[in-house]
Amino acid sequence: MLIAQISDTHILPPTSDQPAAKLRADCLRQCVADINRHQPDAVIFTGDTVQHARPDEYAWLRELLAPLQAPLYVVPGNRDDKSQMRAAFSDFAFLPGDGEFFHYVIDDHDTRLVGLDSTLADERKGRFCDARQAWLDSTLSVQPDQPTLLFIHHPPFDVGEHYIGGYRRSEEAAQLEEIVGRNAQVVGLLCGHVHWPVSREWAGTQARIMPSVAVDVRKGVDEDEARQRPIYMLHELSRVTGLASHAITVPA
């Protein structure tokens, strides 16, 4: 199975006079076109889709994403508003129409996809409270033999010196790790938020953080090599080789 990942696009409204507005829209537009060229089975969007969670930003986001040919699955970031996202993506049947959390499961592919909500209104850091833990524990117990990929906005682990204590309560990140660690079917965890490319082992599986699609806010990217071109991720999933991830720089 081939999965494309985009994250942290921080889209501004098309009427904005900020130079970043056009730049970020162009970055996403170019990624969408190149993703279609690779024909993935799915596209996962790990949050911070827009900058201010305004309806006009979400409307513009939907327009930019419209050319995608593969199914799109999105989870919120701390910049997103869940009620606004529900309204903007109301035609996405898999999204929860109400409730406190933005969790869901996709069983339409060879790999089970589980979207996790690590956000809380007016909170920049990640949260994964008892209710969220119980939901994930129950969800994973249903199909213990089915390869499963999780995706979430906030990475539940520290990254160098630039992302430490990313969860408001460290015990919640530890519980998330404990739940995943005892479910061997979890083949990977895809994250956003940090804007920094990271690949590491975590909870007995593989974790990936991708750089921001928006080149003006991404970090940890060699700009001599990337030439200020947008980057997205391609993840190959196989029962034999597990999770293999590749950073794709969109060609000029």
Buried (B, 14 or more C-beta within 10 A) or exposed (E): BEBBBBBBBBBBBBEBEEEBBEBBBBBBBBBBEBBBEEEBBBBBBBBBBBBBBBEBBBBBBBEBBEEBEBBBBBBBBBBBBBEBBBEBBEEBEBBBEEEEBBBBBBEEBEBBBBBBBBBBEEEEBBBBBEEBBEBBBEBBEEBEEEBBBBBBBBBBBBBEEEBEEBBBBEEBBBBBBEBBEEBEBBBBBBBBBBBBBBEEEBBEBBBBBBBBBBBEBBEBBEEEEBEBBBBBBBBBBEEEEEBEBEBBBBEE
